């Protein structure tokens, strides 16, 4: 594995309050766009009535979302904060529950850490058990007679335990002035097990306020899921202990406790003191986001040695831009083996009225957690809770709700815009928000190379008028592309055996299992939010492009189009949907689907919402992006009646993070057809590392007839090509690809991604060997910018007489603002060919780093680029004047080298679908250029100009625009109105998740 799990560290790993994460551990994600929301394309939310509840000083909001007063000085503005690792409920007490097997027999009393009143989960499960996020201590302490002398302490007893193996623990330990000394740790089931421990205290070891006490603790720790509380793990309570005998040589203590008097006797029930609250206001915080900064007051969690008594300061190792070089505490704070969990809580605000049923939470966060090998795994989270009670006090007992995601990424400032409509109570009267910083070592990131991030600022909570049910889901809850259920190649002699299962992306296997078990169904949350509303219809609607080869063996009950109703999961707002696993999908089929829900008020006024909101391309199979790609299923491999299938597999390991338009437009320009010239495998939610990549759903026999692989990982930093043992990312991608190369002969692969090499180089022996043997590159740094004079948009120049690129003479690798991409710095290995390198500020290829590498071994060839395909842009000085982009020609030349047949057709820059587009002319220009844009529908448009170093020059547009065509002029001036110098500039147009970047040359 990437690193071993330190058992003692795990004992305290999730002693927190994941109230909304009871059934499952949270999924880690980079993008807030991982959650998808329903709507109606005809209803424009941005144009509806909106009221700001939490916002800046000039917004008229009830509460302020900035952390400053009207003069700009730091101010909490009624926000509060707390340490969530300090429990408020104690669970150790005396009980006869499950204690009859201990000495004393029937009716015996023992010290019990559990709850007798938990309801039964099943007829086989008795009442009672233990819950999530428990952190309880049964403690004995004794003041020695002579603090200047040593003491021998001995303790014996007997216990039961029944906890989730690998995650929930019982720890026996002696407490000293330096912290706990662990005697033994248990998990799983133990019945009437005797124990006997001893420890010799030296005078310097004594604990207590006066340093004169011996201590012994029995500590129960449970994580955020899988217990009797959520019925995911059934047991008889966490622990029962009995017949405790303690002896101390210093003072002659000899005590026996059997709890038969109904009290704990000399023992005390307590809870962990917590890791500490480091939340504070800071001014002038430094960052390493080259595109944005924020020197106004922000909330951060930096340990400078003054926040928690006796703790810190925590100093940086590599990321020293924080105040004084301090970072967020990575060493447990006040708990020797703990992990911080600090929560920032807003004031309670009143909801404006029943006509406002929609809500949106926005906030600014500077984040920096790239999950490198020695990073601490510090994530951030948002949550919201509400009440329908007229008084404000009941909100304190309401659960905090979120999407069960924790977020990482950066270093960058981001501003997520999160719809929360379905998380609100029906007809809410009051609402509250909290933002969280915490370290989660569950995925084994337990290093100390930490950061000063996250920082929070500029929180905004809005209520808006809306209608119909609120719908939401995530990439992980949707259907995953899949191969034949047999695990074998297509058998045309037995057509019915080739069915492809309709499975979800999620992995049902436990976190510690190194394989992928697909979920059988997909899910969507549907909440009725209108006053008096009743859900009258909730279904999944589908249509298919069927492979006629298998029409004779299809189930006649399921047509080309149809629907299936959602089934509610208990009393929750979550519904699951399923389609047949056999006789329905077959190799070569493509399925489109959407969720549809309708509610009524008093049996009238029906309102219908769909997810996705825009279903205008539903059933349009003319090209892969005519319809939302997240709501498509590819049944693989495509095959015709002559047993011929495409030779090329395009593996999109970046989901909907970007780049799809660039890839598919290039395929279109090459005259390629999906299912004929190439197949598509789309990994849902790849940043969560759930093992649903190619190796999680396919075996060698199912991919052996593909001779060429095109792979993209976008700007993912972890969980790319998985080796099955890296931070519980259980897909066997590396093993599958190694088998594919070793058994075929004549295999070719084009692999690209901003941090692909970095991720693989740090992810264990299998992926490290993949980098050195198959890619044959040497990793130098995750960020090449410092080595190429800070360039974020460097020119790439092919080597003279290289083996691949003979037409394109140069291109741009664009990594500029708004979201800065960091490209790996790599060097071609011995025997590999450097195909291209980065140019310096004068356009000369003076750097030794490789911008494209070819490795040939036997009859196999691998080409890699340390940046993603979508980052490739045409350079005005290296244009090919036939209307096609450098990106298309690079792919054409790679495929030509791989001897893949293709032919360039009409030079269309986009597919036959109405898309967001931009252009500018003249270019080069002096004194001004006209930037045109087309918006397929209304929305927020941002259009900004940057220089060659990625620095913002001028914001041209940052506002709502109607659908249609528009334009704006840039006259070569900066934000201050001053003329800029001659040179290369870029404009970036951004509408929602669509980003267009183009290069301009100002010549004077």
N, C-alpha and C positions, 0 to 999 in steps of 0.2 A: 504494500500500500504506500501511498504518498508519505505517510508517517504513521507510527503506531499510536493506538489509543492508550493514553495514560489512565489507568483504572481509577486512581484516586481522584484525578481531575474530573472524571465522569461522575463521581459521586455527587458533586455539587453542580453538575453541568446545567441543569434546567430547573433549578429551584426557584421557579418564577411563576407568573400568573397568566399563562396563555389561556385565558378563559374562553376565547373563541377558537382555540386550537385543540379542544379536548380529544377529539377522535384521531387526529393525525398530527404529526410533526409538520411545521410549516414548510412550504416549498420556497427555495431561494430563487430569486429572479433579479434580472438587471432592469428590465423595462417595466414601467407602470402600465404600458399598453398590453400587458399579458392578460388583463381582465377586459372582456368584451361586453358591451352593453347593447341592449335592444332599443328599438325606437321605431319611428315611422318616418320614412324619407320625406313625406309631405309636411311634417311638423318640424320646424326649425327651432330647436331649443334656445339657441343664442338670441332669437328674436322675441322670445316669450318674456312675460313679466318676471323680473328677477329682483330679489331683495338681498342685500349683503348683511349677514348676521355677525360675522367676525371679519374685520378688514382694517385697512389703514385709517389714519386720522381723518382723512377727508371723505370717507365713504359713507358716513352716517350710520355705521354699524353699532350694534349694542356693545360689543367688546372689541378691543383693539388687537389686531393680529401682528402688529409690530412690537418690538421689544425696546421701545424708546418713548420718551415723552414728546410733547409737541415741539420741544426745543432740540430734539435729537439726542438727549441724554439717556443712558440705559434705564429702563423701567420695566417691571414685570407686568404691569397693567392687569393685575388680578390673576395672572397665570400662577399656578403652583407646580411643585415638583416633589418627587418622592423616590425612595429606593424600593423597587418592587421585589427585591430578594429578601425582604424582612417580612415573614408571614405574620398575619394577625390572628390566626386560629391555631389552637394547640390541640393535638390529637392523642397524646399519651394519657391513659387513664386506667383505672382498675376495672376489670370485667371478667366474666366467666366465658365470654365468647371464644369458642374453639380452643379452650384451655384444658379440656378434660383429659387429653393425652399427656399432660404435664403432671408432675408429682402432685397428688391430691385427688385425682380421678374426677368423677362426676361432680359437678358443682364447684370445682376448683376455681379460684380467682388468680389472675395474673395481671401484670402490667401489659396493656394492649395498645398498640398504635393502629387505630382503625376506626371505622364507623359502623356500628351495628345496624344502622337504619338505612343503609343504601339498599334500594329495591333490588329484587332478584332480576337478573338479566335473562334467565331461562329456567325452565322447570328443573334443570340439572344444577342450577346455581342457587345456593342459599342466600338469604338476605345478608347484607353486611359486606365489608371489604375495605379497601383503601382508595384514595383519590389521586388525581393529578396534581403536580406541583406541590407536593408535601415536602417539608423540610423540618422535621421534628426531632427533638433531643430529649432523651431520658438521662438525667444527669445526677451523679453523686459527687459531692465535694466535702472535704473534711479539713479543718485547720489543724496542722501538726503541732505537737507540743513545743518543738524547738526548730525554728526556721533556719537556724544556722547549721543544723545537722541534716543528714540525708534520711531517706525513708524508703523502705521496701513495701510496695503495695501489691496485693494479690486479690483477684476477684474470680469467682466461679459462679456458674448457674446453668440454666437450661433454657432453650428457646425454640419457638416455631417461626418460620418465615415463609411467605408466599408472595413473591414479587415478580414482575416481568423480567425474565432473564436478559442481562446485557444492558438494561436501562434503569432499573429501579433497585436500590441497594440498601442493605443493613450494614452499618459500619460500627465496629467496637474499637474505641480508641481512648488513650490516656491524653488528657489535656495538660500541656506544659506552658511555661511562659513564652515559648517560641511557637506554640500552636499544637495541633493534635499529632500524636504519635499513633499511627494506626496499628492495632493488634491484628485484626482480621476483617475481611469484607465478604459478605454473602449476597447472592441473588438467587432467584428461583425458589424452589420448595425445599424446606428442611423441617423435619419433624422430630421434636423432643431431642434436639442436639445439644449435648453438653459442651461447655467451654470453660477454660481455665487460663487466665492470663496474669502475668506479673510484670512489674516495671520498677526499676530502681531510680527514685528521684534523687538528684543532687540538689543542694540548696538553690542553685541558679535556675532549677527547673520548676520551682513551685509557681503555681498560678494564683489567681485572685488579686484583689486590689492591693493587698499588703504583701503579695508574693510569699504566702505562707500556707497555701492550700494544695492538696492533691485532688485531682478530678478524674472521673471516668465517665464516658459518654456512650450511649447507644443511640446512633443517629440514623434516621430513616429519610431517604431521599428518593423522590419520584419525579419523573420528567413530565413533559406537557401532554402526554397521551398514553393510552393503553393501560387502563386500570378498571376496577369495578365501577368507578364513577361514570365512565363512558361505555361500559360493557364491552370493551375491546380485550380486556384480560380479566378472567374470573379467578377469584381467590378468596381466602379466609382472613383477610386483613393483612397488613404488611408484616406485623411481628407481634408475638407474645413472648414475654420473658418471665421467668419464675425462679424462686429459691436462690436469690442473689446473696452471696456471702462475700463480704469485703473485710480484708485484714490490712492493718497499717502498723508498721513497727515503731513509728515515731508518734507516741501517744497511746499506743496499745489498743487502738480501735479494733474490735472484732464484732461485726454486725451481720445479722441474717434477716432478710426480708422475704416473706412468702406471700404478702399482700392479702392474707386471709381476713384482715380487719377491714378491708375495703378501702384502704388508703395507700398512697405511694410510700409511706413511711419516710425513710431518710433520703428518698429519691425525689427529684423534682422534674416536672414536665415543662419544657421550654421550647423555644424556637431559635433558629439561627439569628444572629444579630444582623445579618445581611452584609453585603459587600460595601455599602456606602453610597451616598448620594453626591455625585460630582457635578450636578447640573448647576450652571452659573451663566451670568451675562458677561459677554466679552465684546470689546470694541477693537476694531482694526485687525481682525483675524487675517492671517496670511493664508494663501491657497496656491495651488499650482495649476489652476484652470487658466489657460492662456486667453480664453475668450471672455471671461467674466470675473468680476471681483465684487466684494461687498464689505465695505469698511464701516458700515453702520452697526449698531449693536445686534448681536446674534446670540442665540443660546447654543452652548457647546458643553462638552462633558470632559474637559481636559483636566488631568490630574497634575496640578502644579505644586502639590505638597501642602496646600492650605485648605482644601475642601473637606477632607475626611481626617479627623484626628488620628495621628499615628500612621498615616498612609502616604506613600509617595515621597517626592515627586516621581513621575514616570517619564523617563527620558527617551528620546528618539534613538533609533539605530540608523535608518537611512532617510526617513521622512521628517526633516528637521525644520520645516517651515512654520510650525506652530509657535506660539508665544514662549520664548525662552527655550525652545526645542522640546517642550513638553507635549505629551500625547495622551490619548485616552488610556486609562489604566488597563493593562493586559494581564496582570498578575493576581487578580482576585480581589483587589481592594482590601477591605478589612477581614475577609475570609482568606485563609492561607491558600485554599484550593478553589476559591469561588470564581464567579464571573459577574461582571457588573450588569445591571438591568435598571436603568434610570428612565423615569417617565416624566414627561412634561404635560401638564393638564390645563386645559383652558377653563375660563369661567363658564358657568351654565348660561346659555342664552335661550330666549323664548322663541318658539317657532311662530311665524307670522299668521298662520291660519290654515284652514282645511283646504282652501283652493290652491295652496302651494304644496304640492305633493312630491316635488323633485328636489334633490339636494346635490350639491357639488362641493368637494373639499379641495382646495389648492394650497400648496405651501412651497416655499423655497427651501432646498436642502443642498448643502455642499457635501458631497459624498466622496469617500476615498477608501475603498476596500476592494482590492483586485484579486484577493484570494491566491496570492503567491505562496510558495512553499512554507515560509515562516511567518505568514500573516496571522493575526489573532482571530479572524472571523467575527468582526464587529459589524453588525447589521443594523438597519433602522426599520421602523415600522410605524404605521399610522393606525388609529382605531377611532371609532365613534360609538356613542351610546345615546339613547333617547328614552323619553317616557311620555305616556299619554295622560299622565296625572296632572291636574291643575297646579299642584304644589311642586316646588323644585326638589324637595328632599328625596322623593322616591327614586330619583335618577341614580342615587348612590348605590342602589341595590340592583340596577339594571346591568346586564352583561355588556362588556365591550365587544364590538363586532368589527371584523375586517374581512379580507379575502383569503386569509390563511397563507399569505406570502410574507417573506422577509426580503429586504432589498439590499443590494450591494452595487458596486461599480465605481466609475470615476477613474482618476480625479476630475471632478467637474461639478459645476452648479447645474441642477435640474429643477424644473418646476412641474411636478405632476399635477394633472387635472383629473380628479377622481370622482366619478358619479357614485353617490351613496344612497340613492333613492330606495333601493331594496333592502338596505341595512337599517332603515328607520322603522320605529314602531308605527303602526297605523294611526293616523291622526295625531302626530306628535305635538306635544306642547312645549317641550324643552329638549335641548340638544347639548352635547359636550364632546370635545375633541381631545385626544391625547396623541403625542408623538414620543417615540421611544428610541433609545440607543441601548443596545445590549450585545454581549458577546455570547455566541452559541458554539460550544466546542463539539456538539453532537456529530458534525461532519468532519471532525478531527483537525480543523484548523485551530491550533493551540499555540502558535508561535508568539513571539514578543516583538516582531518588527512591525509596530503599530503606527497609527496616524493620529493627528489631532481631530479628524472628522469623526462623526458628522456635525454640521452646524445647521440650525433651523432658524428661519426668519419668514416674515411676510405671509402669515397664515390668513387664508380667506375661506370663509364658509358661506355658501349662497343657497338660498331657497328659490325655486322657480316653479312657475305654473307648468303642469304637464298633464298627461292623460294616459289611461290604459295601464296595464300591469308593468311593473318594473322587472326587467330581465337582465341577467348577467351570467356569464360563464367565463372560463379561461381556456387557454390553449391546451392545458393538461387534461381538461374535462371533455375535449372533443375527440373525434374519431381519428385514429392513426392509420396512415398508409400501411398496407399489409401484403404478405405473400401467401401462397397456398398453405392451407392448414396441415397438409400432410408432411411438410418439411422436406419435400422432395421436388424434383423438377416436374414440369407439366407433363402429364400422361394423356396424350390425345387418344389413346386406345381405350381409356376409361374416363370419359369426360366428366361424369358426376363427381369423381373423386377430387377434382381440382378446385373445389370451392375455397373461397377466401373469407375468413371471419370478419365480421363487422365488430371491431374491438376499439376500446378507448385508448388514449395515450398513456394513462396512468399505469403505474406498476403496482400490482397487488402484493408483491413479495415484501417481506420485512426489510427494514433498512439495512440489517446486517447480512442479508443474503445477497450473494454476488451473481444474481441472474434476474431476468425480467419476466414477470408473469402479467400479461396484459389484462386490464379490466374489461369485462364483457360488455358493459354498457357505457353510455356517455351521460353527462348530467348538465343541468341548467337550473339556476335559481329563478323562480318566478314568484313575485310578491304582489298581491293586490293592495294598492295604496290609495285608491279613491275612497272617499267616505261612502260607506254602504255598498262598496263594490263586491261582486262575487265572481270568481273565476268560472267561466262557462265553457272554455275550450283551451286546451294546452296540448300541443302536438309537435312532432317532428315531421316536416314535409320533405320529400325527396323526389329526385328524378335522376335518371341514369342515361349514360351513353354506353350501350351494351356491346360487348364483343359477340357478334353473331355466331361465332364458333360454338358457343355453349348454350345457345337458345333452346336446344332440344332437351336439356336436362335441368332447366330452371324450374323452381317451384311455381306452379301456375297461380298460387294464391297471392303472389306479390308481383305487381306489374312494373312497367317501366317507370311509372310515377305512382305516388301514393303517400300515405302518412301512417304514423303510429302515435298513439297517445302517450303522454308522459305519466309516470307513476310516482306518486308522492312518497318521499322517504320519511316515514313517521309523521310527526306533526310539523316538520320543518318546511321551509320554502324551497327545498331542494327536490328536484324531480329527475328521474332517470328514464332514459329512452333506449330502446334496443331494436335492432333489425336482425333478420335471421342470420345465423352463422353458417348455415349450409343451404345450398340450392338457390342462393340469392346473388352473391357477388362471385365473379369468376375472373381469371386473369385477363387483363386488357380492359376491364370495365372502369369507368370513371363515374363517381357518384357526387351529385350536388345535394346539399340539404340546408334547411334552416329551421329554427324554432319559431313557433307562432303561438301567441296567447291572446285570448279575448276575455274581457270582463264586462259586466253589466251592473247598472245601479237600478234597483227596483224593477228588474226584468226588462229594462229599456236602456237606451243610450249605449249600445255596444261599442267598445273601442278595442282595436286590434294593434298589437305590437309584434314586430318580428326581430329576430336576432340571427344574422346581422340586420342592421337597419336598412341597408341598401340591398335589395334583392333583384335589382333590375337585370343583372346578368345571369340570374338563375336559369339553368337549362341551356345556356349558350356555351357549347363545347368547342367553339371555333378556335379558341386559343386558351392557354392555361390561366390567364389573368382576366378573362372576361367576367369571371365571378370570383368572389372572395376566396382566396386560396386556403384559408383556415377552415372553410366549410366544404372542402372537396376531399374525396377519398380515392386513391389510386390503388386498384387491385393489380398486383404484379406477379410475374412479368407479363407484359403484353405479348401476345402470341397469335399468329394467324393459323389458318387451317393447314398450311404447309409446314407448321412447326417453326416458322421464322419469327424471330423477335428482334427488337432493336439491339444494336451492339453497344449503345451508349446509355449509361445510367447517370442522370443528374441528381446528386444527393444534396438537397438544400438543408444544411444543418444550422440554419439561422432563422428558420420559420418565417414569421412576418416581420422580422426586424429591419428589412430593407433589402434592396438589391434584386428583388424578383423581376421588376420591370426591365432592369438592365440585362439580366440573363435571358429572359424570354424574348426581348426585342432582338437580341443578338441571334437567338435561334431562328426567329422569324426572318431576319435578314439573310440567314444562310439557307432559307427555304426548307427548314426542318418542320416536321409535324410530330407532335407528341403522340406516343404510342406506335409510331411507325419508324421514325429516325432516332428517337430517344425516349426513355422512361424517366419518370420523376419519383423520387422518394423524399418526402417532406417530414422532417422531425418536428413534432409539436413541442413547444415549451422547452427548447434545448438547454437554456441556462439553469434549469432545475436539476439536471443530472439524474433523471429517473431511468435512464438506460433504454430509451425507446429509439435510439439511433438505428442505423442499418443492421448492426450486429445484435440488436435486441429483438429484431423481428424476422431476421433471415438467417439461413445457414448456407453453406457453400453451394450445395446442389441447386439452390434457387437463384443464385447469382452467377453461376459459372459460365453462362452463355453471354454475359456482358463482357466485352473485351476492352471497353474504355470507360473510365470513371471521371466525372467532373464533380468536384467537391468544393463547397463554400461554407465557411464558418463565420462570415461577416466580421464583426468586432467582438465576438465572444472571447472571454479571457480564460474560461475554464469549461470543462465538460464538453470538449469537442470530440475528437475520435477517442472513444473510451477503451480502457483496457480491462474493465470489469472489476477492478478492485480499488478504484481511485475515489476516495470520499463517497463511497456508496453510490457511485455511478455504475450500475451493474451491466450495461450493455457490453457485448463482446466485439466491439468494432475492430480493434486491432487484430484480434485473433482471426476474424473473418477475412480481413484484407490480406493478412499474411498468407492465409490458406489460398485466397484468390490468386495472389501473385505466384505462389510456389507450385500450384497445380496446373496453371493454364499455359504459360508460355506465350509471349506476344501480348502481355497486358500493358495497358497505358493508363496513367492517371495524371490529371491536372488538379492540384490541391492549392487552395488559396484561402487566406484569412489574416486579419490584422495581427493577431497574437497566437496563431495556430502553433508555431514552433515553440514559443515560450510555454504554452500550456502542456504540450506533449513532453517537452524536455524535463518538466518538473513532476510528471505524473506517475512515476514508477518505472521499473525496468523495461516493461513491455513497450510503453510509448516512447521511452528514451531510445530504445533500440530501433523503433520505427523511424525516428528522426535521423539517427546515424546511419542506418543500413538502407532504408528505402528512399528517404528524402535526401540523405547524404549532405546535410547542412549542419553547421555548428552554431549553436545559439550564443549570442554575445550580450544582448540586452533586449528588454521588452519595448524600448523606445529608442528609435534610431535618431530622433531629432538632435540630441546633443552632439552626435558624431558627424552631422552634416550641416553644421552651422545654424541649427535651430529651424531649418526649413520644415514647414508643414505641408507644402505642396511641391515637392521636388520633381524636377524633370528626370525621367528615366530614359537612358540611352542604351540601345543594344550594343553588345560587343561586336567589333569588326569580325566578319566572317564567322558569326555564331551559327549554330546548327538549326535554329528554328525561325528567328525573326529576320526576314529579308525584305519585307515591304514597308512595315511601319518603322520609321527612323527615330521616333521619340514619342513619349506620352507622359502625361502627368499622373502621379500617384497622389490623389487629393486626400489630405487628412486634416483640413482646416475647420474653422468654426462653422456652425454653432457648436456642434458636438465634436471635440477634438479626437481624431483617431490616432492611435499610437501604433506605428508599424514596428515589427521585430527587426532588430539588427542581427543579420545572419551572415555567415561566411560559407561559401561553397566548400564541401569536404574534398579530401583527396580522391581524385578520379572523377569527380563531378565537374560539369561545365558551367561556369558562370555565363549566363546568357545576356545579362544586362546589369547595369549598375546605376546608381544615383548620380546626377550631375550636381556640380557645385553652383554657387551663386552666379557664376559666369557661364554656366551651361556646359562645363567640361567634366567628363567622367573621372574625377580624380580619387574618389573614395573606393576602398577595397571591399566594401560590403556588397552583397549580391542582391539585386532587385529582381532576379529570376534565375532559377537554377535548374539544370537538367542532370538527372542521374540515370545512367543506363547500367543495367545488370542483367546479363544473359540476353534474352529477347524482350525484356521488360524495360519500360521507360517511365520516369516520374518527373514532371515539371512542377515546380513550386514557386509561388510568389508570396512574399511576406506582407502582403496587403490584399484586400479583398477585390474581387472582380468589379464590384460596383464603384470602387475608388479610382478606377482607370478612366481618365478623361483625355480628350484630344488636345494636343498642343498646337496653337496657331502656326508655329514655325515648322511643324512636321505633319501638316495635313495631307491627306490623300484625297484628291479632288474628284471623288465620284459620289459624294454624299454620305458615305458610310463612316462611322466613327472609328477611332483607334481601337476602342474596345472590341468591336466586331472583327476588325482585321487581326487583332491579336489572337482571338479565339479561332478564327479561320486558319491562321498560320500554325497554331498548336495542333489543330485537328488534321491539317495537311501533313504535319510531321508524324502524327499518329496513324496516318494513312486511312483516315475516316473519310468516306465519301460525302461531299456536300457541294452545293453550288450557290453562289451569291445571286440573289434576285434583286427586285426593285429596292432601292435604298430608302426604306421607310424607317423613320426614327422611333416610331411607336407602333403598337399593335392596333388592330382595327377596333379599338374600344376608346370611348371618350375618356381622356386622362388629363391630369394636371401637366401642363407643359409650359416651357419658357423658351425665349430666343432673344438675341439682341443684334442690332445693326445700327450703324456700321461697326465693323471690328476688323482691324484696328480702327481707332477713332480719335478725333480731335476737332472740336472741343467736347462733344457730347455724344452719347450713344442712347438709343431707344431700346428699353427692355420690355418686351411683350410677354404676356402670360395669359393662359387660359385656365379657368377654374370650372371643372365639370359640375360643381354645386357650391352653394354659398358656404363661407367659412372664414376663419381667421387666416390672413396671409401675412407672412413676414418676408421681407426682401432686403438683404443687407450686402454691403460691399466690404471685402477684406483684401489686405495686401498679401504679398507672397509669403510672409511669415505667419499668416493666419490672424493678424491683428485687425480688429474692427476699424474700418475707415468711415463708414456712414450707414445709417439706417434709413432706407428709402421708404419702406412701408412696414407698418406694424399695426394692423387693424382688420376689422371685418370687411369682406368684399362679397358682392353678389356673384352668382354664377355667370360665366360668360368670359368674353375677352376684355383685356385691359392692358395698359402700358404706363410706363413712367420713364422719365429721362434722368440719366446721371451725367452731370456736367463736370465731373472730375474734381469735385470739391469734397472736403472732409466734413465732420460734424460741426466744426467751427466756421465753415464757409470758406476756408483757405484752399487754394489750388494745390493739388497733390502733384508729385513729380511724375515724369514719364516712367512707365514700367508695366509689369504684369499685375492684374487684379482679378479677383474672382467675385462673382455675385452668387449668393445663395438664396434661393426662393424656397420657402417652407410653408406647406399647408398640411396641418395635421401631421401624419407620419410620412407624407410625401416630401422629398427633398430633391431639388434640382440645383446643380452647381455648374456654372459655366465660366470660362476664362475669357478675359478681355485684355486688350493691349491699348494703353494710352500712349500715343506718340505725339511729341511736341516738336 
